[in-house]
């Protein structure tokens, strides 16, 4: 009796509300193209599963049975849902609200019961790739391509065709592999769903043993292995750029691609480096994804005394005097009477006196800039 009275009092104070029956939100029958056309709200879609779960475990893709433009759609999972999605090619009905996905609209699956299997899996042929934006999120095939770069940590790679390799499912072909690229098109890249989408060996060619002297003979995107390089500068203020130097004083900029390599390498040490040789308008650089392998030992960096208006080699370290410094520009750069711009990637150039004796890393050659070192 006392327990009953206490419960009644608690309920009266709102401490233990009585659960109410929540009715399912009404939904509207729709097609995937209608979602792309802007139809929103909670919808009921009949579609075919076109992919397994993505590598981040957050979703999968659907295809409209009718095909055509805007026939692919991303489904974001609102829970763990270990048994979803059904096999590729399975016809399903799905109920959920529309959302904004990475490369277009999508639908949110809030409950397992909101997905109903309508039949058995059947083969799902891909559409031929084209630059039609209506193919985004669809299953496509790009025939006869060669992979022209290594896979980066996000699973992205370049090809000799009009679309690159994506990393939505955590799998991709390696450097110099050739074949038909099949997968989900998103953001201009095609992501293989499984190894079967490539139909051949995935492992790429190993990095090519090279030296800084040979870089001019290698194509853009080549995977290279470089031994006995000194990290001649600290990492820049963004933790992304540094300069490597060989025993003859030749230099090469290295881009850590913001993957935190600065936490795994120490300026002044000798190490082996692997990565992708890249070129931008300023010159070549190493796009590195993995921490370097220290080889032991050290040596001092080679710094050349030079006039700033003389011949400057990309990647070299120079000691020089600059004067007539202009005010800091929108990117923090400062002009000089001698010609080269001063680059602020390593240090803030605002307090720099005029004239100034500096040690700098040269970037580019036409025209060069000087990245002032601490």
N, C-alpha and C positions, 0 to 999 in steps of 0.2 A: 504493500500500500504506500509506504513512505517512498519507495523507489519510483512508483508511478507518479506521485505528487511532485517529486524533484524533476522528473523528466518533463512533466507538463510545464513547470516553472521555467525550465531552460528553453523550451520551445517558445514560450511566450516572450522571452527576452531575445530571441533570434539567435541563440548560441548553437542551435542544432536544427537548421532548417530542414523541412521535409522535402525530400527530392521530388521534383516535378517531372512529368513525362515530357521529353523533348521530341517534338515531331520532326521528321526528316524534312530538310529544306526542299521545296519543290524545284524541279529541274526542267530544262527545256531541251527537247531533242535538237541536235545540231550536227553539223559535219565539220571536219577539220578545216576545209577552206573557209567556212563561215567564221571560225575562230580567228583565222588570219585576217579576215575582212573586218574584224573589230567587234564581233559578237562577244559579249561578256556575260558575267553572272554564273550561276551554277547550271552546268550543261550535262546532258547525256549523249555520249558519243559511241558510235559503233566503229571499230577500227581493227587493225591487225598489228600485233606486236612486231616491231621491226628491229629491235636490238635487245641484248641482255642488259643487265644493270651497268651503269657507268662505273668507272674506276673509283670514284668518290662515294659510291653506294647510294647516291641521292636520287637517282631517277633512271628512266629508260625512255625509248622513243616508240612512237606509233606511226602507222601509215594508213591513210584513207584507202578503203578498198577500191574506190573509183580511180585512184591515181590522179595524174595531172598536176597542175600548178598548186602550190601550197598544200601538199598532201601529207607532209610530215609534221609531227608534233611531239614536243617534250612533255613527259609526265614526271612531276616531282613527287617523291614519296613523302607522305606526312608522318611516317613512322618507320620502324625497323623492317617489318614486313619481309621476313627472311625468305619466304617462298615465292616472292614476286620479283620479276615478271614471269609469266608463263613462257614457254619456249617461243623462239622467233617463228613467225608465221601463224600464231594462234589468233583466231578471231575473238574479240572480246567486246564487252560493253563496259564503259567506265563512266562514273558520275563524279563530278567535282567542279569546283570553281576555277575560272580562268586566272592565270597569273602571268607575270612578265618573266620570261626566261632569258638566258644569256643572249641568244641570237634570234629572239622572236617571242611569240606568245607560247604559253604552255597551260597545263591543267594540273591541279593539285589533287592527289589521291589521299584522302584523309583517313579512310578506313578500308580494311581488307574487303569488307562486304560491299564496298562500292565498285568492285571489279567483278564481273561475271564472265566466265568462259563460255563462248557460244559454239565452239566446235573444235575439231582436231587441227593441229598445225599443218600447214601446206607451204610448199616452196614460195618464197617471196622474191621475185626477180628485181634487180636494181634498175633504176632509170639511168640512161646515158647522161654523163655530166655535161652541163652547159653553164654559161654565165648567167642564166636566168635566176634572179633572186627568189623565184618561186620554188626552187629546189632546196632551199635551206631547211635543214632538219630532216631531209628525205634520205632514203637509201639510194646511193648512186654508184656508178662505176666509171672510172677514168682509165682508159685502156693504154697500155704500153708506156709506162713512165719509168724513169730511173731516179733513184734516191740520190740526191746530190749533196747531202750533208749528213752528219750523224744525228741521232735522236738526242735532244736536250733533256734536262730533268723533267720537263713538262710533257715529254713524249712528242714534241714537235720536230719536224724535219722538212727540208726543202726538196723539191723535185724539179725535173726539167720540163714539167708540164704546167698548166695554168692553175693548179691547186696544190697546196702543200699537204703534208701529213699532220693530222691532228692527234691529240692524246686523250680523247674522252674515255677510252676503255683501257688505257695503260699498255698498249701494244702497238708495235709498228716495225716496218722493215728498216734494216740498217743501211749504212753508206754503200752506194754503188749496186744495190740490189735493183733488179728490173722486173716488172710484171704489171698486172692490172690492179689498180688501186680501188678496192671496194669498201664501202663503209658509209657512215652517217656524215653528211655534209653539214658543217656548222662553221660560220665565220670564215668561209673561204678555204677551209681545210677538211680533208676526208679522214675520218677516224675509223681504222679497222676495228671490227667488233671482236673477232677472234683471229687466230692464225689462219684459219680456213679462208678468210677474206683475201689473203695474199696468194695462197696456193703454192708457195715456194719457201726456200730458206729465209728466215728473218734476220739472222745474224749478219751484220755488215762486215766489210773489210776492216782489218785492224788499222790503227793509226800508222802513218808512214813515217819511218825514222827520218828526221830531217835536221837542218841547222838553219840559223838565221841567214847565212850566206845564200841558201838555196831557195828562200821564200819566193823570190821573183819568178821562179820556174813552176810554181804550183798554182793550181786553179783555185778560185774562190770556193770555199766550202770544204776543201780537203782536210781530212783528219790527219793531224801530225803529232809526232812524239819528239820532244826536244830535250836533250840531256845537258847537264852541267851549266844551267843558267842561273845567274845571280838575280835575286829580286833586289834591284838597285834603288828602288824608292819605296817609301811607305805606301799603303793604300790611300787613295784620295779620301776626301771628307765624306763621301757617300759610301765608302767601303766597296768600291766597284773597280776602279782603275789603278794600275801600277805599271811600272816599266821593268822588263826583264833585260838582262845584258849578258852577252857571251864573253869569252876570255879576250877577244879582240876589241871589246868596247862597242860592238854593234848592239843596238837596242830594239826591242819590240814591245809595244804596248799590249797589256793583257787586260781583258774585260772579264770580271768575275760574274757578270750577268746577275748581280744582286743575290747570288746564292750563298752569301756568307763565307766565301773562301778566305776573306781577310782574317777570319778566326782560326784558320788552319795553316797560315804561312807567316814567316817572320822575315822582314827585310834584312838583307845582309847574308842570307843563307843560300847555299847552292842546292838545286833540286832539279828533278825531271818534271816536265810539264806535258800534258796532253790536252788537246782541244781541237777546235775547228778554226782554220785560217779564214779570216774574213777581211774584206776590204770596204772602206767607206771613202768619201771624197778626200779625207785627210791621209789615207794610207792603209797599210795592212795592220791587223791586230789579231791576237789569239783570243778566241772566245772559249774560255775554260769553264768547265762545269764541275770538275773534281779537284779536290785538294792536291797540291803538288806532292811528289815523293822526295823528301830530303835525301841527298846523297852524301852528306857529311862535308865538313869543311866550310870555309868561307873565303872571300877575297874582297878587297875594297872596290867600290864602284869606280869606273874610269870617268873622270870629269875633264872635259876639254876646255881650255881657256880660249874664248872666241869672241870676236866682235859680233854683236847681235845683228848687224847689217851684213854679215858675211854669209857664206854657204852653211846652211843648217840642215843636218840630216835627221829625218824622222826617227824618234826613239833615242837619240843621243842625249847625253847630259852635258851641259855647258855651264861655265862660270863666266859671267859677263857683267857689264855695266849698262844700265838703261837710264834714259833721261827724258825730260819733257813729258812726264806722265800725264795723261788725261784723267778726267774724273771717272770713277767707276761707271760702267755702262749697265744696261738692264740685266745682263747676265753676270755682273761682277767683274767683267774684263776691264783692262785699262790699256789705252793706246800708248805708243812710245814714239819718240822722234826717229829712232832707228828703224821703225817699220813694223816689226812683229807685235801682235797683240799679246798682252800678258793674260794668262788663263788662271782663274782662281780656284780650280778644282782641288788643289792641295791646301791652300791658305787663303785667308781673307786679304785682298789686296788694298783695302781701304787705308790701313795705317802705313802703307809702303811709302818711304821717303823718296824725294826726287832731288838729285839722281840716286839710284840704288844699285848696289852690288848684289847680284842674285846668282843662285844656282838654280837651273831650270831644266826640265825635260822638254825636248822639242816634240811638237805634235804637228805632223803634216809637213809639206814642203812647198805648196803652191796655193796660198802663202803659208808659211809656218806660223805657229803660235808657241809661246813659251809658258809652260805650266810651272810656276814658281814653286820651289820646294821649301819645306820648313827649314 
